[in-house]
Amino acid sequence: MQALAQTYKDGPYGNADTIVNTRAVFTLRKNARLEETRDVCLDIRSGKELVAVARDTDDLMSYAVGSMIAKLADRGLVKDEMEVFDTLSSTFTKDSFNQADEKRFNRRTVFEHLSLNGLVGKGLSIREAKPAGTLPTISEISRIVENYRKISLDQIQSAARSRDIVDARFIAIWAMRYVCGHSLTYIGEQLGNRDHTSVLNGVNRIVAIRAGDVGKRHEIDNICDESDVLALRRHHAILINQSNVRRLF
């Protein structure tokens, strides 16, 4: 079995995870998504243009996570990006990819994993790890909140105090704080000129909800993840359009 694994070795995460059909019916599964993430990171670190990296990447979340890790490495916020990928390979397996969609292997879950394992500095916010142009806008966040809660941005920004509107407002506050890393003052300005103490109250309320209700925690995380995906798709589409324009000349 060891010799077979060596024969089909094609990357640091290839052996134990590569699907190989042999006479002995050995099955090794390759973690292709994480390998593409690693390649994105290495391409960016080597100086490859972001437009070219986006064009050559098949998976949106591989591009997103790879570019995030590249930024952390460029700023010296991770000591060794290969150590990062070795650690991720033991957690984000082929099976975990199959069990969920792009929202599961994403910048939030990877950043949380790196933080818990001490691979990024203490107190570092996810906003500092995200490349420029990849943060969701208030419009994108409110669109996802409305999909889940049927509450519009106008209602969130209003003075209304009904329970459903307040809950949706708190979720929007949470997303703007922890997906985008915006200041309490900025969030208050964008959500109806509220003072920072009201915004902080919303943040604390969501902390309590996530700690005490697993179902609501998953819903809030999904809203955050889907908002992040909207921003990533917008950013990625801009890069692909730039690539297409260049090909015309």
N, C-alpha and C positions, 0 to 999 in steps of 0.2 A: 504493500500500500504506500509506503514511503517513497519508493522509486516511482510509482505512478504519479504521486503528487509532485515530485520534482519534474517529471516530464511535462506536466501541464502548468507549471508555475509561470504566471505572466504578470505578477505584481505582488506587492506586500499583503494584499487581502485576497489573493487569488486561490491559494491552495485549498484551504478548508471550505471554500464556498463555490468552487467552479463546477458547473454541471458537465459531467463527462460520461458519455456512454461507452462502456467497454464490454468485452465478453463476460467479464465477471460482474457486470451490472453495478459497478461502483458509481456513486453519484456524489460529486463534489459541487457545491454551489458557489458561484462567484458573486461577490458583492460589487456589481458593476457600478451602481449608483455612487457608492463611496469612492470608488476609484476615479470616476469622472469628477467628483468633487475635489479630490486630490490633484488631478490634472489641471483643473481650473486654477487652483491656488498656485501651483508651480508655474503655469503659463503667465499669470499676472506678475508673480515675483520675478520672473525672468525678463520682464519688460514687454511682453506681448500686448498689443493694443487691446483695450477693453472691447472695442467693436468686433475685433477678430475673435476674441475669446467667446463672446456671446454668440456669434455666428456659428462657431464650431462646437458649441455645447448643445447636446440633445435635450437635457433635462433641466427645467427651470430651477428646481431647488438645488441641484448640484451646482449650478452657476451661483445661486444666491449664497449658499453656505461656503463654497470655495472662495468667493470674492470676499466674504466676511473674514474668513481665516487669514486670507492674504493681507487684508488691511491690518489685522491684529499683529501679524508677523512683521509687516513693514514698520509699524510703530513700536516694535519691540515689546509688545504686550503679551506675546507668547515666546518662550525661549526657543522652541524647536517645533516647527509645524508638523514634522513627521511623527513626533511623539504624540501630537494632538490626534493625528489620523490613526495611529496605533490604538489609542485609547477609544476613539469613536468606533473602531471596527469591532470592539468587543461588546458594544452596547447596541449600535444600530446595525443589526444583522439583516441578512436577506429576508428572513421571516418577518421581521418588524416592518420592512418595506411592503411586503405583500398584504399585511393585515390592515393597512390604512392607506389613505391617499397622500398627496403632497403636503398636507397640513401636519403630518406626524413627524417626518424628517424635515425639519425646518430651522430657521435661524433661532427661534425661541428655544426649542428643545435642545439644540446643539449648544447654544450659549449657556443654558442652565446646566448642562452636563459638564461643560468646561469649567464653569464657576464652582460647581460642587466638588470637582476633582482638583481644584487649585491650579488649573492650567492657565487661568487669566487672573489678573490682579484683583485683589479685594476692593469692592466698592466701584468697580468698573460698570458703567451702564451699557446696555445693549445698543443705545444710540451711538456711543463712541465706537462700537464695533461695525456699524453698518456703513457701507460706502455712501458717498453723497448721491442724492437723487433717488434713493431707494426707500425713503420713509413715506408711509401713507399720508395722504392729505385728510383734512377734516371731512371733506366730501366723501372720500373713499371709506373712511371709518363709519360715517353716519349711514352710508348705503348698506353696509353689512349689518349694523345695529337695526336698521329698519327692516331688513330681511328677517331678522330673528324676532324682533319685538313689535313690529308694525308701528313704530314711532318715528316721525320724520325729524330732520335736522331742525326745521322751524320750531317744532314742539320742544325739542331738547334745549334750544336756545331761548325759549319763552320763559315767562315767570310762572308757568303752571306748576302746581305742586301735587298733582294726582300721583298715586303710587306707581302706576305703570310708566309715566313720563319720568319721574324721579329715578326709577330703577334704570331706565334706558340712559338717562343723563349720566348716572354714575358709571355705567359700563363704558360710555364714550370717554369719560374722564380717565378711566383706567387705561383704556387703549392709547389715548394720547400721551399718557404718562409713561407707560411701560413698553409700548411698541415704538413710540416716537421719541420718548425721553424729553418731552417739552416741560418747561417750567410750570409751576402752579399758576403763576401770574399770567403766562401766555395762554394756558388752557382756559382760565377764567375769562380772558378777553374774547376768545373764540367762541365760547359757549354762553353768550348772553351777558358779557361784562360782569361776571361774578367775581367776588373777591377770593383771594387765595385760601382763606380759611374754609370757605364753602367747598372749594375744590379738594382741599385736604380731607375734609369730612367725607367726600365721595370716595377718595382713595381708601381711607380707613374702613369705610363701609364695605367696599369690595374685598378688602383683605379679610374681613370677618366672614363674609359670605363664602369666599373660596375655602376658608379653613373649616367651615361648618356644613357645607352642602356640596357633595361630590358632583352631583348632576349639574348644579349651577356653575361650579368651577369649570367643568368641561365645556359648558356653553360659552362662558366668558373667554376661555382659552381658544375656542373655535372662532369666536368673533375676532379676537386679536390676530389669530393666524390667517384668517381669510382676508382681513384688512391688509396684512403684510403681503399676501399673495397678490392682491390688486396692485399694490405699489410696485412689486417686482415685475409683474406683467407689463405695466406701463413703462418702466425703466428699460426692460428687455426689448420691448417693441421699438423704443426710440433708437436703441443701438442697432437693431436689425434693419431699421429704415435707413440709418446712416450707412450701413454696410451695402445695402441695395443701391443707394444713390452713388456710392463710390464706384460700383461696378458698371454704372452707366457711362463713366468718363474714363 
